Amino acid sequence: MPNAIALAEITAVPLGMDLPALGAFVGGEVIWHAAHNHQVKVRLDEWPAADE
């Protein structure tokens, strides 16, 4: 769905890492969705360090 809105759940950040930057590519798992308003909730698995 091209106009879906994703809500990311971040429960912990690895020591020494910052939150993902705007526009960064991250990996995760869809853990919830609402078809009526095209929303998904994503649990982030990992993202690159700021210097990558």
C-alpha positions in Angstrom: 0.0 0.0 0.0 1.9 3.1 -1.2 0.1 5.5 1.2 0.4 3.4 4.4 1.6 5.0 7.6 4.1 3.0 9.7 4.5 3.5 13.4 7.8 2.2 14.7 8.1 0.7 18.2 11.5 1.2 19.7 11.8 -0.5 23.1 15.6 -0.4 23.4 18.5 1.3 21.6 21.9 -0.5 21.6 24.5 1.2 23.7 26.3 3.9 21.8 23.7 4.1 19.0 21.3 6.9 18.2 17.8 6.7 16.9 17.6 6.2 13.1 18.1 9.4 11.1 15.2 10.8 9.0 15.2 8.9 5.7 17.4 6.0 7.1 16.6 2.4 5.9 15.8 0.1 8.9 14.7 -3.5 9.3 11.8 -4.7 11.3 8.7 -6.9 11.6 5.1 -5.8 11.2 3.4 -6.6 14.5 0.0 -5.0 13.9 -2.1 -3.5 11.1 -5.3 -1.7 10.6 -6.7 -2.2 7.1 -9.4 0.5 7.4 -6.9 3.4 7.7 -3.7 1.8 6.1 -1.6 1.8 9.3 1.0 -0.7 10.4 3.0 -1.0 13.6 6.6 -2.1 13.1 9.0 -3.4 15.7 12.5 -2.3 14.6 15.2 -5.0 14.5 18.3 -3.1 13.5 19.5 0.0 11.8 22.9 1.1 10.6 25.2 3.2 12.9 25.4 6.9 12.1 28.9 6.5 10.5 27.8 3.7 8.1 
